[in-house]
Amino acid sequence: MFRTIAFIGSGLIGSALARLSVEAGLDVIVSNSRGPDSLRGLVTELGRHACAATSTEAAVTGDLVVVTIPFGAHRVLPVDILAGRIVVDTMNYYPERDERVPELDAGEVTSSELLQRCLVDAHVVKAVNNVDHIRVTTAARPPGAPDRSALPIAGDDPDAKAVVAEYLSAIGYDAVDIGALVDSWRSEPGTPIYLDAYLPRAPHGMDEDRARRWFRTAPNVPVSATRVRELVADAVRAGARRGTFTGLPPGFVATIEGTEFTVL
């Protein structure tokens, strides 16, 4: 059983999950590359169930470790400390942001498989990589709620996936097991379950300012476990995709996980 959730990375997704974790009655440890002092504001906001630490300290202390950093930085993770631990991988590979990886560009491997190769003795589970930081907060619902959404998870260790599913349930989501890490491409950028499913269709003809306001204020669309399975089954693999969502006008600059991408 987990009690303390450690976050390596405190960007938009990491901070949102930390808030949901505290609301669920869990203790959280937040960390980033800039050091604990840079996290004072977030810790104050989160309250007495939160503290800041270095990434190494967080990895040592957490019962469950959530990695939410740019994929290109995954090689700096504390490999030895994470050995034997369950690591929740929320990362996506964005070619425009990360160092290009030919294997990923060609669709020959998934980013989570590469993370597992790096963290050879950890138990990596892909989760919470397919929803934006706003909807992951607004869509959270208690168990049994008719409008509770589900999120896909993937991993090679069934026991680790069960723990991550329990964590997702605690913070407001059902979990749908979509297979092993080799199957995790089905929730990567550009697939039907990535972002769009949790958003209403964007109005046509928006300028950039209106599109940004729409994204910030658009309500969440509940996505059931059944619907997740349907969308995952419809996924077609085509190499690395852009981290954007459909419906926005050409030239719009979308911010995903703190990084800007232009919709073509």
C-alpha positions as CSV (number, residue, x, y, z in Angstrom):
1,M,0.0,0.0,0.0
2,F,1.3,3.5,-0.8
3,R,1.0,6.5,1.4
4,T,3.6,8.9,0.0
5,I,3.7,9.9,-3.6
6,A,7.0,11.3,-4.9
7,F,7.1,13.5,-7.9
8,I,10.2,13.9,-10.0
9,G,9.2,17.0,-12.0
10,S,6.8,19.8,-10.9
11,G,5.5,21.1,-14.1
12,L,1.8,21.4,-15.1
13,I,1.0,17.7,-15.0
14,G,3.1,17.0,-11.9
15,S,1.6,19.9,-10.0
16,A,-1.9,18.9,-11.0
17,L,-1.3,15.3,-9.8
18,A,0.2,16.5,-6.6
19,R,-2.9,18.6,-5.9
20,L,-5.2,15.6,-6.6
21,S,-3.0,13.4,-4.4
22,V,-3.3,15.8,-1.4
23,E,-7.0,16.0,-2.0
24,A,-7.1,12.2,-1.8
25,G,-5.5,12.3,1.6
26,L,-2.0,11.3,0.4
27,D,1.3,12.8,1.4
28,V,3.4,14.2,-1.5
29,I,7.0,15.0,-2.0
30,V,7.7,17.4,-4.9
31,S,11.0,17.8,-6.7
32,N,12.5,19.4,-9.8
33,S,15.8,20.2,-11.4
34,R,15.9,23.7,-9.8
35,G,15.9,22.5,-6.2
36,P,13.5,22.6,-3.2
37,D,13.7,26.3,-2.7
38,S,12.0,26.9,-6.1
39,L,9.0,24.8,-4.9
40,R,8.1,26.9,-1.8
41,G,5.0,28.4,-3.4
42,L,3.7,25.0,-4.5
43,V,4.3,23.4,-1.1
44,T,2.5,26.3,0.6
45,E,-0.4,25.9,-1.7
46,L,-0.5,22.1,-1.2
47,G,-0.4,22.4,2.6
48,R,0.8,20.3,5.4
49,H,0.7,17.0,3.5
50,A,3.4,18.3,1.1
51,C,7.1,18.9,1.2
52,A,9.9,19.7,-1.2
53,A,13.1,17.7,-1.7
54,T,15.7,16.9,-4.2
55,S,14.9,14.4,-6.9
56,T,17.1,11.8,-5.3
57,E,15.5,12.4,-1.8
58,A,12.0,12.1,-3.4
59,A,12.9,8.9,-5.1
60,V,14.3,7.4,-1.8
61,T,11.2,8.4,0.3
62,G,8.2,7.9,-2.0
63,D,6.2,4.7,-1.9
64,L,5.2,5.4,-5.5
65,V,7.3,7.6,-7.8
66,V,5.8,9.7,-10.5
67,V,8.2,10.9,-13.2
68,T,6.9,13.9,-15.0
69,I,9.8,15.6,-16.7
70,P,10.6,16.2,-20.4
71,F,11.4,12.9,-22.0
72,G,14.8,14.1,-23.1
73,A,15.8,14.5,-19.5
74,H,15.0,10.9,-18.4
75,R,18.7,9.8,-18.5
76,V,19.4,11.9,-15.4
77,L,17.0,9.9,-13.3
78,P,18.6,8.1,-10.2
79,V,18.7,4.6,-11.7
80,D,20.1,2.8,-8.6
81,I,17.6,4.4,-6.2
82,L,14.6,3.5,-8.5
83,A,15.6,-0.1,-8.7
84,G,12.7,-2.3,-7.6
85,R,10.4,0.7,-7.4
86,I,7.1,1.3,-9.2
87,V,7.7,4.3,-11.5
88,V,4.7,6.1,-13.1
89,D,5.7,7.4,-16.5
90,T,3.7,10.4,-17.6
91,M,6.2,11.5,-20.2
92,N,5.7,11.9,-23.9
93,Y,8.3,12.2,-26.6
94,Y,7.9,15.4,-28.6
95,P,10.4,15.6,-31.4
96,E,10.1,19.4,-31.5
97,R,11.2,19.7,-27.9
98,D,13.3,16.6,-27.1
99,E,16.6,15.4,-28.6
100,R,15.5,13.4,-31.7
101,V,15.5,9.6,-31.3
102,P,15.4,7.8,-34.6
103,E,13.9,4.7,-33.1
104,L,11.0,6.8,-31.8
105,D,10.6,8.8,-35.0
106,A,10.3,5.5,-36.9
107,G,7.8,4.0,-34.4
108,E,10.1,1.1,-33.7
109,V,9.9,1.4,-29.9
110,T,7.9,3.3,-27.4
111,S,9.3,6.0,-25.1
112,S,8.2,3.9,-22.1
113,E,10.3,1.0,-23.4
114,L,13.3,3.3,-23.6
115,L,12.6,4.5,-20.1
116,Q,12.4,0.9,-18.9
117,R,15.7,0.2,-20.6
118,C,17.2,3.1,-18.6
119,L,15.6,2.1,-15.3
120,V,16.4,-1.5,-15.9
121,D,15.3,-2.8,-12.4
122,A,12.3,-0.5,-11.9
123,H,8.7,-1.4,-12.7
124,V,7.6,1.3,-15.3
125,V,3.9,1.9,-15.8
126,K,2.8,4.4,-18.5
127,A,-0.1,6.5,-17.2
128,V,-1.6,10.1,-17.3
129,N,0.3,10.9,-20.4
130,N,-2.8,11.4,-22.6
131,V,-4.7,14.2,-20.8
132,D,-3.8,17.8,-20.3
133,H,-3.2,19.5,-16.9
134,I,-6.5,21.3,-16.9
135,R,-8.7,18.3,-17.7
136,V,-6.9,15.9,-15.4
137,T,-8.0,18.2,-12.6
138,T,-11.5,19.0,-13.7
139,A,-12.4,15.4,-14.8
140,A,-11.5,13.8,-11.4
141,R,-14.5,12.1,-9.8
142,P,-15.2,9.8,-6.9
143,P,-15.7,6.0,-7.5
144,G,-19.1,5.2,-8.8
145,A,-19.8,8.7,-10.2
146,P,-21.7,8.4,-13.5
147,D,-19.4,10.9,-15.2
148,R,-16.2,9.4,-13.9
149,S,-13.5,9.1,-16.6
150,A,-11.0,6.4,-17.2
151,L,-7.3,6.6,-18.2
152,P,-5.2,4.0,-20.1
153,I,-2.2,2.4,-18.4
154,A,0.4,0.1,-19.8
155,G,3.3,-1.9,-18.2
156,D,5.1,-5.2,-18.2
157,D,4.5,-6.0,-14.5
158,P,0.8,-6.8,-13.6
159,D,1.3,-6.2,-9.9
160,A,2.8,-2.7,-10.6
161,K,-0.1,-1.9,-12.9
162,A,-2.5,-2.9,-10.2
163,V,-0.9,-0.5,-7.8
164,V,-1.0,2.4,-10.3
165,A,-4.7,1.6,-11.0
166,E,-5.3,1.9,-7.3
167,Y,-3.5,5.2,-7.2
168,L,-5.6,6.5,-10.2
169,S,-8.7,5.4,-8.4
170,A,-7.7,7.3,-5.3
171,I,-7.2,10.6,-7.3
172,G,-10.4,10.2,-9.3
173,Y,-10.1,7.9,-12.3
174,D,-10.8,4.4,-13.4
175,A,-7.9,2.7,-15.2
176,V,-7.9,0.6,-18.4
177,D,-5.1,-1.8,-18.9
178,I,-4.0,-1.5,-22.6
179,G,-1.2,-4.0,-22.4
180,A,2.6,-4.0,-22.0
181,L,5.0,-1.2,-22.6
182,V,5.3,-2.2,-26.2
183,D,1.6,-1.3,-26.5
184,S,1.9,2.1,-24.9
185,W,2.1,3.8,-28.2
186,R,-1.7,3.5,-28.3
187,S,-1.9,6.4,-25.8
188,E,0.9,8.5,-27.3
189,P,0.5,11.9,-29.0
190,G,-1.5,11.7,-32.2
191,T,-3.7,8.7,-31.2
192,P,-7.5,8.9,-30.6
193,I,-7.2,8.8,-26.8
194,Y,-4.6,11.6,-26.6
195,L,-6.1,14.8,-25.3
196,D,-9.0,15.2,-27.8
197,A,-11.2,12.6,-26.2
198,Y,-11.4,14.6,-23.0
199,L,-12.2,17.9,-24.7
200,P,-15.3,19.1,-26.6
201,R,-14.8,19.9,-30.3
202,A,-13.2,23.3,-30.6
203,P,-15.2,26.1,-32.4
204,H,-14.0,26.9,-35.9
205,G,-12.6,30.3,-36.9
206,M,-10.9,31.2,-33.6
207,D,-8.0,33.5,-33.5
208,E,-5.0,32.6,-31.3
209,D,-6.3,34.5,-28.2
210,R,-9.7,32.9,-28.4
211,A,-8.2,29.5,-28.9
212,R,-6.1,29.9,-25.8
213,R,-9.1,31.0,-23.8
214,W,-11.1,28.2,-25.1
215,F,-8.5,25.7,-24.1
216,R,-8.2,27.1,-20.6
217,T,-12.0,27.1,-20.0
218,A,-13.3,24.2,-22.1
219,P,-15.2,21.7,-19.9
220,N,-14.0,18.1,-19.6
221,V,-15.8,15.4,-21.6
222,P,-16.2,12.2,-19.5
223,V,-14.5,9.2,-21.2
224,S,-15.7,5.9,-19.9
225,A,-13.6,2.7,-19.7
226,T,-15.5,1.3,-22.6
227,R,-14.8,4.4,-24.7
228,V,-11.1,4.2,-23.8
229,R,-11.0,0.6,-25.0
230,E,-12.7,1.6,-28.3
231,L,-10.3,4.6,-28.9
232,V,-7.2,2.6,-28.1
233,A,-8.3,-0.2,-30.5
234,D,-8.7,2.5,-33.2
235,A,-5.1,3.7,-32.8
236,V,-2.8,3.5,-35.9
237,R,0.9,3.6,-35.4
238,A,2.7,6.2,-37.5
239,G,5.9,7.1,-35.6
240,A,6.3,10.2,-33.4
241,R,3.4,12.7,-33.5
242,R,3.1,16.3,-32.6
243,G,1.9,17.1,-29.1
244,T,-1.2,19.0,-30.1
245,F,-4.9,18.6,-30.2
246,T,-7.3,18.8,-33.1
247,G,-9.8,21.6,-33.9
248,L,-7.5,24.6,-33.5
249,P,-6.7,26.9,-36.4
250,P,-3.4,26.6,-38.3
251,G,-0.6,28.5,-36.7
252,F,-2.1,28.3,-33.2
253,V,0.6,27.6,-30.6
254,A,-0.5,25.0,-28.1
255,T,1.2,24.6,-24.7
256,I,1.5,21.0,-23.7
257,E,3.3,20.0,-20.4
258,G,4.8,23.5,-20.4
259,T,6.2,23.3,-23.9
260,E,4.9,25.2,-27.0
261,F,4.0,23.4,-30.2
262,T,2.6,24.9,-33.4
263,V,-0.5,23.3,-35.0
264,L,0.3,22.8,-38.7
